[in-house]
Structures are given as C-alpha cells and as structure tokens.
Amino acid sequence: MSKENQVTIEDAHKLAERFFKEGNLTLAERTYKDILNAVPNDSNSYTHLGVICYQLGRLEEALEYLQQSVDINPSNPWAMNV
C-alpha cells in the first residue's frame, strides 16, 4: 500500500466516530479494533468499544474494555463515567 493510501490514526478515529453516530456499531467496533491493532494502548478506543458493547448488550465485554481503558489512563473521564 502506498503512503498516500494509508489512513492516519486520527482519520480512523474520525471514521469510527462517524460510524458510531450513524448507528453502524458493527463498523465502528471493527474500526476501533483496527486502531488498537496499530496503537495497542489507545485508551479512547477501549472506551468506545466498551460503550459499543454495552449498547449491544455484551455487558461483560463492555466492562473488560472499560477496565482496560482505565488501566491505561486512570484519569480518562469517559471510561470512569460510563
């Protein structure tokens, strides 16, 4: 893949947020997981995955993602308030 075809992490976050806002939780989830493959310690992606799993009724998985977010960034207000 050429450099000009690569998506930045910031662009991937914007895309995932757009999918989430449009209600396409499947694509949002996939995109956040792709971000984590590139940046394993991205606490915001873990937080969003927690919210997505919660909305899909996957509560144990949601708690795991939220805990990972807090473990990485204990001051993350989003993860602590969900």
Buried (B, 14 or more C-beta within 10 A) or exposed (E): EEEEEEBEEEEBBEBBBEBBEEEBBEBBBEBBEBBBEEBEEBBBBBBBBBBBBBEEEBEEBBBBBBEBBBEBBEEBEBBEEB
